[in-house]
Amino acid sequence: MFPRPHIPARAHAVLPPWLSHALRTQRGPVPWSAVTRGALSAGPLLLAALLAGQISLGVVAAIAAMLAGINDRPGSRRASVKRLGAPAFAGAAGLVVGTYGGDRLGAVALTAVLTGLGLVAGGMSAIGPVASAAGTQLLVGAAVGAGMPLPEAGWTRALAYLAGAGWLLALRLALPTPGALAGDFRFDGERDAVARVYDAVAELLDTVGTGRATERRAALTAALDHAQDALAGPRLRRRAGSAAERRLHAQYAAALPLAEAATALAWTGEPLSDRALVGPRRLADAVRRNAPTGPLPAPSRSAPALRALDDALLHAADAFDQGRGSDLHTRRRGARDLLRTAFGAGGREYGLRVALSFGTAVAVAQALYHSHGYGRHPHWYWLPATAVFLVKPDLGPLVSRVLCRAAGTVLGALLFAGFAAVLPRPEGLVALVAVCGALIPVATRHFAAQTAVATVLVLALVMVGGEPQASISRIVETLLACAIVLIVGHLPMPAERGGQVRAQLATAADAAYAYLAHVLGGSDDGLVPGTSVLGGSDGGSVLGTSVLGGSDDGSVLGGSDDRSVRWTLRREAYRTLSEARTAIALAAHELPALARHSKGTDEVAAVLERLVDTTTACAVHLDDTGRLTTRHRKRLTELLGELAAGSARVGLPGPAPSLPSATRANLSAPG
């Protein structure tokens, strides 16, 4: 579920980052369920269209199924509805815009319209992975609609596109996945995701006091993110509607205090006995088997974090028995938040680059088309569609994407030329489409492999649709798109370079400060319904003395009892920090001319990570004793000082403006 990238040690030591990333592959078990769905998607759709005499509509439906297959990643059925459905609707809309624009507009007007569409899609892609996939299919659909002349009207093509993606989604919802034998198979993805959270808790506890604890805490964050997404997909009812679903919600919620206690234990750094690991592992097994937990051995209660772990295990055992639904502790993003992200610094920078890359590719393709540069191949969609994938940062750093796309296209085009020479038509090409559909879930582990398989599939589709063999022209167009995106990617822009990285890092910082303010009793923009324990007018009434001031044995604290809000803030802090870390890692593997714009952001992210870990340790300690130790106060003060210095170096606001004034005053109070 969480394949880890593998880089040969020698290559990692010798090759520069921008080149080593291009050689990086992911490892993991073969997703046989996705392979089965891929084999049953594009190929059978094309065969049905041939038998019905609707070849062109079959090609459109098969293209939609292929793009949906690229988004068909491991996860729950509910999450797949949004992950596959939203991009499909965006692709259908793009197909309509491209079809009517290609039919009614001249070359200049069409280029302007598609460039504007690229600006919208680019800004939209900054919102998140699903929005990014939707932006991709919006532009690919527009390029195909404008550059692939078909006899059907635009709305007919859109319906065929939705039918192709809907067919794969129907397969995803209907077919069980391997191992889905316990309980209701509809929730096998959710069940596995929740079980992995408990596994990740046990693995973190196993590494407490070692150098791997930080790595395992990051893995726990990834497992919690995945489980949260798996359970939070669209539903007809507002709350969980079945006993099995309510049980899974309760099991997920019961993992949050366990994760909190495990993080606090990792912060202390004192190794644990094997007895402490047994409970989380038994809980993971109970989730997978959809069975009772049985007796759970209690760990030692000799320290606050160990007492929190024991209490969390007791709470989990009760939650497993009761099976009542619970809040998923997600902070919903309203339309205003989404628009702020799309039109913020990161969205503007990305939107400009997508618009310029896509618009330039459309202009070049139009020039070649009207000058008869395509010869016998009048379909000019390949060049702009290739540019769309190349300009997507979530597919890897720019140079890595370009190298992998070029290599994959050359390999795929040459392979198809060989297949086209020997396979019977059309039955051999239909079989080739089915095989490629099955290979896509495996090929997504490396962008070059994914490109090679997709190239063979698309070339087979368009040949079935009546286009002659076009391997050489596709290679030339791909190299042109690579050159366009490389040039645009290094051009100076009105927006600040590295804007997307800084925007995500600023979001993570705000979430960390809100979490800290809540734990220390301050107000966090209205989410916390309780009162302040730090004094001052920002957070409410004065209930105690300074958290960081006072005697060495700590200060009395009477913080908010609303742990649900605390867990929501904690989840948001770790999730946004994980997203920022991913963006920073990708930026670090760009060419030096681009990588330098995000220099220093990884150090700020590391300090933020330590701040959130320390805040979690403080929360657990306060629950147990109501006071903080000198070590907690000193560590918080040091980390906030490091954040202020690091934020100033990379051009981010420091913690002071984001914390309530009462919290800031008490954090700066002398110990």
C-alpha positions in Angstrom: 0.0 0.0 0.0 2.9 2.3 0.8 5.6 1.3 -1.7 9.0 2.7 -0.8 11.3 4.2 -3.4 14.5 2.3 -4.0 17.7 4.0 -5.3 20.9 1.9 -5.8 23.4 3.0 -3.2 26.2 3.6 -5.7 23.9 5.7 -8.0 22.7 7.7 -5.1 26.3 8.5 -4.0 27.6 9.4 -7.5 24.7 10.8 -9.5 23.3 14.3 -9.0 19.8 14.5 -7.4 18.0 15.5 -10.6 19.4 12.4 -12.4 19.1 9.9 -9.5 15.4 10.7 -9.2 14.9 9.7 -12.9 16.3 6.2 -12.0 14.2 5.8 -8.9 11.6 3.1 -8.9 8.9 2.0 -6.4 8.7 -1.5 -5.0 5.8 -3.5 -3.7 3.5 -6.4 -4.4 1.7 -6.6 -7.7 -1.8 -5.1 -7.4 -3.6 -8.0 -8.9 -7.1 -6.5 -8.4 -6.1 -3.3 -10.3 -4.4 -5.5 -13.0 -7.7 -7.4 -13.4 -9.7 -4.2 -13.7 -7.3 -2.8 -16.2 -7.6 -5.9 -18.4 -11.4 -5.6 -18.3 -11.6 -1.8 -19.0 -10.2 -0.3 -22.2 -9.9 -3.6 -24.3 -13.5 -4.8 -23.8 -14.8 -1.3 -24.3 -13.1 -1.0 -27.6 -14.3 -4.5 -28.6 -17.9 -3.6 -27.8 -17.6 -0.4 -29.8 -16.3 -2.4 -32.8 -19.1 -4.8 -32.6 -21.6 -2.0 -32.4 -20.1 -0.1 -35.3 -19.2 3.0 -33.1 -15.4 2.8 -33.4 -14.7 6.5 -32.7 -16.8 6.6 -29.5 -15.1 3.4 -28.4 -11.7 5.1 -28.8 -12.8 8.0 -26.7 -14.3 5.6 -24.0 -11.0 3.6 -24.0 -8.9 6.7 -23.6 -11.1 7.7 -20.6 -10.7 4.2 -19.1 -6.9 4.4 -19.5 -6.7 7.8 -17.7 -8.9 6.5 -15.0 -6.7 3.4 -14.7 -3.7 5.7 -14.0 -5.7 7.2 -11.1 -6.8 3.7 -9.9 -4.6 3.5 -6.8 -4.9 1.3 -3.7 -7.5 2.5 -1.3 -11.2 2.2 -0.4 -14.1 2.0 -2.7 -15.6 5.1 -1.3 -12.4 7.1 -1.9 -12.2 5.8 -5.4 -15.5 7.5 -6.3 -13.9 10.9 -5.9 -10.5 9.9 -7.1 -11.8 8.5 -10.4 -15.1 10.4 -10.8 -14.0 14.0 -10.3 -11.2 13.8 -13.0 -13.6 12.0 -15.3 -16.1 14.8 -15.2 -13.3 17.4 -15.7 -12.1 15.4 -18.7 -15.6 15.3 -20.2 -15.9 19.1 -19.7 -12.6 19.6 -21.4 -13.6 17.4 -24.3 -16.7 19.5 -24.9 -14.7 22.8 -24.7 -12.1 21.4 -27.1 -14.6 20.0 -29.5 -16.6 23.1 -30.0 -13.6 25.3 -29.9 -11.8 23.3 -32.5 -14.9 23.4 -34.8 -15.8 27.1 -34.5 -12.6 29.0 -33.7 -9.6 29.9 -35.7 -6.1 28.9 -34.8 -5.3 32.1 -32.8 -8.6 32.2 -30.9 -8.4 28.5 -30.1 -4.9 28.9 -28.8 -6.0 31.8 -26.6 -9.0 29.8 -25.2 -6.9 26.7 -24.4 -4.2 28.8 -22.8 -6.8 30.4 -20.5 -8.1 26.9 -19.7 -4.5 25.9 -18.8 -4.4 28.9 -16.4 -7.5 27.7 -14.7 -6.4 24.0 -14.6 -3.0 24.9 -13.2 -4.4 27.0 -10.4 -6.9 24.3 -9.6 -4.2 21.6 -9.5 -2.6 23.4 -6.5 -5.6 22.4 -4.3 -4.7 18.7 -4.0 -4.1 15.4 -5.7 -7.6 14.9 -6.9 -7.9 18.4 -8.2 -4.5 18.0 -9.9 -5.8 14.8 -11.6 -8.9 16.7 -12.6 -6.8 19.6 -14.1 -4.8 17.1 -16.1 -7.8 15.4 -17.6 -9.5 18.8 -18.3 -6.5 19.8 -20.5 -6.0 16.4 -22.0 -9.7 16.2 -22.9 -9.5 19.7 -24.4 -6.5 18.7 -26.5 -8.1 15.5 -27.7 -11.4 17.3 -28.5 -9.8 20.0 -30.5 -7.1 17.9 -32.2 -8.8 14.6 -32.9 -11.5 15.3 -35.5 -14.4 12.9 -34.9 -17.8 12.7 -36.5 -19.8 12.9 -33.3 -20.9 16.0 -31.5 -19.1 17.3 -28.4 -21.8 16.2 -25.9 -21.8 12.7 -27.5 -18.1 12.4 -27.0 -18.4 13.6 -23.4 -21.0 10.9 -22.7 -18.7 8.3 -24.2 -15.8 9.6 -22.1 -17.9 9.4 -18.9 -19.0 5.9 -19.9 -15.4 4.7 -20.2 -14.3 6.1 -16.9 -17.6 5.0 -15.3 -17.0 1.5 -16.5 -13.7 1.3 -14.7 -15.3 2.9 -11.6 -18.1 0.3 -11.7 -15.5 -2.5 -11.8 -13.7 -0.9 -8.8 -16.9 -0.8 -6.8 -18.2 -4.3 -7.8 -15.1 -6.5 -7.8 -13.8 -7.7 -4.5 -10.1 -7.3 -3.8 -7.8 -10.2 -2.7 -8.2 -11.0 1.0 -11.6 -9.4 1.3 -13.1 -12.4 3.1 -13.8 -11.0 6.5 -17.1 -9.2 7.0 -18.6 -6.9 4.4 -16.3 -6.9 1.4 -17.4 -3.4 0.5 -15.2 -2.1 3.3 -12.1 -4.2 2.6 -10.0 -1.1 1.6 -11.1 0.8 4.7 -10.4 -2.2 6.9 -6.9 -2.7 5.6 -6.2 1.0 5.9 -7.3 1.1 9.6 -5.3 -2.0 10.4 -2.2 -0.5 9.0 -2.5 2.4 11.4 -2.3 0.0 14.3 0.6 -1.8 12.7 2.3 1.6 12.3 1.8 2.4 16.0 3.4 -0.9 16.9 6.3 -0.3 14.6 6.9 3.2 16.1 6.8 1.7 19.6 9.3 -0.9 18.5 11.8 1.8 17.4 11.5 4.1 20.4 15.0 5.1 21.6 16.6 4.3 18.2 17.5 6.3 15.2 14.6 5.0 13.2 11.9 6.5 15.4 11.5 9.6 13.3 11.1 7.5 10.1 8.5 5.3 11.7 6.6 8.4 13.1 6.4 9.7 9.5 5.1 6.2 8.4 2.4 6.5 11.1 1.4 9.9 9.7 1.1 8.3 6.2 -1.0 5.5 7.5 -3.3 7.9 9.3 -3.6 10.1 6.2 -4.5 7.0 4.1 -7.1 5.7 6.6 -8.6 9.1 7.0 -9.0 9.4 3.2 -10.3 5.9 2.9 -13.1 6.5 5.4 -13.9 10.1 4.4 -15.1 9.5 0.9 -18.5 10.7 -0.5 -21.6 9.0 0.9 -25.3 9.4 0.4 -25.9 9.7 4.2 -24.2 12.3 6.4 -23.0 9.6 8.8 -21.9 6.0 8.6 -25.0 4.0 7.5 -24.2 0.4 8.4 -22.9 -1.3 11.5 -19.7 -2.4 9.7 -18.9 1.1 8.7 -19.7 2.5 12.2 -17.4 -0.1 13.6 -14.6 1.0 11.3 -15.0 4.6 12.2 -14.8 3.7 15.9 -11.7 1.7 15.3 -10.0 4.5 13.5 -10.9 7.0 16.2 -9.6 4.6 18.8 -6.2 4.7 17.0 -5.7 8.4 17.5 -4.9 8.4 21.3 -2.7 5.4 20.7 -0.8 7.3 18.0 -0.6 10.3 20.3 0.9 8.2 23.2 3.3 6.5 20.8 4.6 9.8 19.5 5.0 11.1 23.1 7.0 7.9 23.9 9.2 8.4 20.9 9.8 12.0 22.0 11.1 10.8 25.4 13.4 8.3 23.7 13.3 5.6 26.4 13.2 2.1 24.9 10.1 0.0 25.8 9.5 -3.6 26.6 8.1 -6.0 24.1 4.9 -6.1 26.2 4.0 -2.6 25.0 3.9 -3.8 21.4 1.5 -6.6 21.8 -1.7 -4.6 22.2 -1.5 -2.6 19.0 -0.6 -5.7 17.0 -3.6 -7.6 18.4 -5.8 -4.6 17.5 -4.5 -4.6 13.9 -5.2 -8.3 13.7 -8.7 -7.8 15.1 -9.5 -5.1 12.5 -8.3 -7.3 9.6 -10.4 -10.3 10.8 -13.3 -8.2 11.8 -13.2 -10.0 15.1 -13.1 -9.1 18.8 -9.8 -8.0 20.3 -9.5 -10.5 23.1 -7.4 -9.7 26.2 -4.8 -6.9 25.7 -1.7 -7.0 27.9 -1.3 -3.7 29.7 2.1 -1.9 29.5 3.8 -0.5 32.5 2.2 2.7 34.0 5.5 4.1 35.3 5.5 7.3 33.2 2.8 9.7 31.8 3.2 8.6 28.2 3.0 4.9 29.3 -0.1 5.6 31.3 -1.5 7.3 28.2 -0.7 4.3 26.1 -2.4 2.0 28.6 -5.5 4.2 28.8 -5.6 4.3 25.0 -5.5 0.5 24.8 -8.4 0.3 27.3 -10.3 2.9 25.2 -9.6 0.9 22.0 -10.9 -2.3 23.6 -14.1 -0.6 24.6 -14.5 1.1 21.2 -14.0 -2.3 19.4 -16.7 -3.9 21.6 -19.2 -1.0 21.3 -18.5 -0.3 17.6 -20.2 3.1 17.7 -19.4 5.6 14.9 -17.1 8.5 15.6 -15.8 11.7 14.1 -13.0 11.3 11.6 -11.3 14.4 12.9 -10.9 16.1 9.6 -11.0 19.9 9.0 -13.3 20.6 6.1 -12.1 23.1 3.6 -14.8 25.5 2.4 -15.0 27.1 -1.0 -13.1 30.2 0.3 -10.2 28.0 1.4 -10.0 26.3 -1.9 -10.1 29.5 -3.9 -7.4 31.0 -1.6 -5.2 28.0 -2.4 -5.9 28.1 -6.2 -5.3 31.8 -6.4 -2.5 32.0 -3.8 1.2 32.2 -4.5 1.6 28.5 -5.3 -1.5 28.4 -7.5 -0.5 31.5 -9.5 3.0 30.2 -10.1 1.8 26.8 -11.2 -1.1 28.2 -13.2 1.2 30.5 -15.2 3.6 27.7 -16.1 0.8 25.3 -17.1 -0.9 27.9 -19.2 2.4 29.0 -20.9 3.5 25.4 -21.6 0.1 24.2 -22.8 -0.6 27.3 -24.8 2.8 27.1 -26.5 2.4 23.5 -27.3 -1.1 24.2 -28.8 0.4 27.0 -30.9 3.3 24.9 -32.2 0.9 22.0 -33.0 -1.5 24.4 -34.8 1.4 25.8 -36.8 2.5 22.3 -37.9 -1.1 21.3 -38.6 -1.9 24.3 -40.8 1.5 24.1 -42.6 0.8 20.4 -43.3 3.8 19.5 -41.2 1.9 16.4 -40.1 1.7 14.9 -43.6 -0.8 12.1 -43.5 -1.5 12.6 -39.7 -3.9 15.5 -39.2 -4.5 14.8 -35.5 -2.4 17.3 -33.6 -3.5 16.5 -30.0 -0.3 14.6 -29.0 2.0 17.6 -28.6 -0.2 19.6 -26.1 -1.4 16.4 -24.3 2.2 15.4 -23.7 3.0 18.9 -22.4 0.2 18.6 -19.9 1.8 15.5 -18.3 5.3 17.0 -18.5 4.3 20.2 -16.6 2.7 18.2 -13.7 5.0 18.5 -10.6 3.2 15.7 -8.7 4.7 13.3 -11.3 8.2 14.2 -10.2 10.8 16.9 -10.7 10.9 18.7 -14.1 14.1 17.1 -15.5 13.1 13.7 -14.3 9.7 14.0 -16.0 11.3 15.1 -19.2 13.9 12.3 -19.3 11.3 9.6 -18.4 8.7 10.9 -20.8 11.2 11.0 -23.7 12.6 7.6 -22.9 9.2 6.0 -22.4 7.7 7.5 -25.6 10.7 6.3 -27.7 10.5 2.8 -26.2 6.7 2.7 -26.5 6.6 3.9 -30.1 9.3 1.5 -31.2 7.5 -1.4 -29.5 4.2 -0.4 -31.1 5.9 -0.2 -34.6 6.9 -3.8 -34.1 3.5 -5.0 -32.9 1.7 -3.1 -35.7 3.8 -5.0 -38.2 2.8 -8.4 -37.1 -0.5 -8.2 -35.3 -3.8 -8.8 -37.2 -6.2 -5.9 -37.4 -8.3 -5.0 -35.6 -8.5 -8.1 -33.3 -4.7 -8.0 -32.5 -4.8 -4.4 -31.7 -7.8 -4.8 -29.4 -5.9 -7.6 -27.5 -2.9 -5.2 -27.3 -5.1 -2.5 -25.7 -6.4 -5.0 -23.2 -2.8 -6.1 -22.3 -1.6 -2.6 -21.9 -4.6 -1.8 -19.7 -3.6 -4.6 -17.4 0.0 -3.4 -17.3 -0.8 0.2 -16.3 -1.3 -0.4 -12.6 2.2 -2.0 -12.5 3.8 0.6 -14.8 2.8 3.5 -12.5 5.8 2.6 -10.3 8.0 4.5 -12.8 7.0 7.4 -15.1 9.0 6.1 -18.0 7.4 2.6 -17.8 3.9 4.2 -17.5 4.7 6.4 -20.5 5.8 3.4 -22.6 2.7 1.4 -21.8 0.3 4.4 -22.4 2.1 5.2 -25.7 1.5 1.7 -27.0 -2.1 1.8 -25.8 -3.0 5.1 -27.4 -1.2 4.4 -30.7 -3.2 1.1 -30.9 -6.4 2.9 -30.2 -6.0 5.6 -32.8 -4.9 3.0 -35.4 -8.1 1.1 -34.7 -9.9 4.4 -35.2 -8.5 4.7 -38.7 -5.2 6.7 -38.2 -2.1 5.2 -39.9 0.9 4.1 -38.0 2.5 7.2 -36.5 5.3 6.1 -34.2 8.0 8.4 -35.7 5.8 11.5 -35.6 4.8 10.8 -32.0 8.5 10.6 -31.0 9.2 14.0 -32.7 6.2 15.6 -31.0 7.2 14.3 -27.6 10.7 15.7 -28.0 9.2 19.0 -29.0 6.9 19.0 -25.9 10.0 18.1 -23.7 11.8 21.1 -25.1 8.9 23.5 -24.6 8.3 22.5 -21.0 12.0 22.6 -20.2 12.3 26.1 -21.5 9.1 27.3 -19.8 10.1 25.7 -16.6 13.2 27.8 -16.4 11.8 31.1 -17.5 11.5 33.9 -15.0 7.9 34.5 -13.9 6.0 37.4 -12.3 5.2 35.0 -9.4 7.9 34.1 -6.8 9.9 31.0 -7.7 9.3 28.2 -5.3 5.9 29.6 -4.5 4.2 26.3 -4.2 6.7 24.9 -1.8 6.5 28.1 0.4 2.7 28.1 0.3 2.6 24.5 1.5 5.2 25.1 4.2 3.3 28.2 5.4 0.1 26.1 5.6 2.0 23.5 7.7 3.4 26.2 9.9 -0.1 27.7 10.5 -1.5 24.3 11.4 1.4 23.6 13.8 0.9 26.9 15.5 -2.8 26.3 15.9 -2.1 22.9 17.4 0.4 24.4 19.8 -2.0 27.2 20.8 -4.7 24.7 21.6 -2.5 22.4 23.7 -1.2 25.4 25.7 -4.7 26.7 26.1 -4.8 29.5 23.6 -7.4 30.2 21.0 -6.8 29.0 17.4 -9.1 31.2 15.2 -12.3 30.0 16.8 -12.0 26.2 16.5 -11.3 25.8 20.3 -14.5 26.3 22.3 -12.7 26.3 25.7 -10.9 29.1 27.6 -7.3 30.2 27.9 -5.0 29.1 30.6 -2.3 31.4 29.7 -3.9 34.7 30.7 -4.5 37.8 28.6 -7.6 38.8 26.6 -7.0 36.7 23.4 -8.0 33.3 24.7 -10.6 34.0 27.4 -10.4 34.0 31.2 -7.2 33.7 33.2 -7.1 30.2 34.8 -3.5 29.7 35.7 0.1 30.8 35.6 2.5 30.8 32.7 3.0 27.4 31.0 6.7 28.0 30.4 7.3 30.2 33.5 7.3 29.2 37.1 9.2 26.7 39.0 11.3 23.8 37.7 8.6 21.3 38.5 6.2 22.9 36.0 3.2 25.1 36.2 -0.4 24.1 37.0 -2.4 23.8 33.8 -6.1 23.4 33.4 -6.3 23.1 29.6 -9.3 22.3 27.4 -10.9 18.9 27.8 -12.0 18.9 24.1 -9.6 16.2 22.9 -11.6 15.8 19.7 -10.6 19.3 18.6 -7.0 18.5 19.7 -6.9 15.4 17.6 -8.3 17.2 14.6 -5.6 19.9 14.9 -2.9 17.3 15.4 -4.1 15.4 12.3 -4.1 18.7 10.3 -0.6 19.6 11.5 0.9 16.3 10.6 -0.9 16.0 7.3 0.0 19.4 6.0 3.6 18.9 7.2 3.7 15.6 5.2 2.5 17.4 2.1 5.1 20.1 2.5 7.8 17.6 3.0 6.8 15.9 -0.3 6.9 19.2 -2.2 10.3 20.1 -0.7 11.7 16.7 -1.6 10.6 17.1 -5.2 12.0 20.6 -5.5 15.3 19.4 -4.1 15.7 17.1 -7.1 15.3 19.8 -9.7 18.2 21.2 -11.6 20.3 23.6 -9.4 18.8 26.6 -11.1 15.4 25.7 -9.8 16.4 23.8 -6.6 18.1 26.9 -5.2 14.7 28.7 -4.9 13.6 26.2 -2.2 16.9 26.1 -0.3 16.5 26.0 3.4 12.9 25.0 3.4 13.8 21.4 4.4 15.4 22.7 7.6 12.3 24.7 8.5 10.1 21.6 7.9 12.4 19.5 10.1 12.0 22.1 12.9 8.2 22.2 12.4 8.2 18.4 12.7 10.0 18.5 16.0 7.7 21.2 17.2 4.6 19.1 16.5 6.2 16.1 18.1 7.0 18.1 21.2 3.5 19.6 21.3 2.1 16.1 21.3 4.4 15.1 24.1 3.3 18.2 26.0 -0.4 17.3 25.4 0.1 13.8 26.8 2.0 15.0 29.8 -0.5 17.7 30.6 -3.4 15.2 30.5 -1.5 13.1 33.1 -0.1 15.8 35.5 -1.6 19.1 34.5 1.8 20.7 34.4 4.9 20.9 32.1 8.4 20.0 33.1 11.4 22.2 32.5 12.4 19.9 29.6 9.1 20.6 27.8 9.3 24.3 28.4 12.9 24.6 27.3 12.4 22.5 24.2 9.4 24.5 23.0 11.3 27.7 23.5 14.3 26.4 21.6 12.2 25.2 18.7 10.2 28.4 18.4 13.5 30.3 18.3 14.9 28.0 15.6 11.6 28.5 13.6 11.8 32.3 13.8 15.4 32.2 12.5 14.7 29.6 9.8 11.5 31.3 8.6 13.3 34.6 8.2 15.9 32.9 6.0 13.4 31.4 3.6 11.0 34.4 3.6 8.2 33.0 5.8 6.5 34.7 8.7 7.7 33.5 12.0 5.6 31.9 14.8 4.8 35.1 16.6 2.2 36.5 14.2 0.3 33.2 14.2 0.1 32.5 17.9 -2.4 34.3 20.2 -0.8 37.2 22.1 -1.3 35.4 25.5 0.5 32.4 24.2 3.3 34.5 22.8 3.7 36.4 26.0 3.9 33.3 28.1 6.3 31.5 25.7 8.7 34.4 26.1 8.4 34.6 29.9 11.6 33.7 31.8 11.8 30.2 33.3 
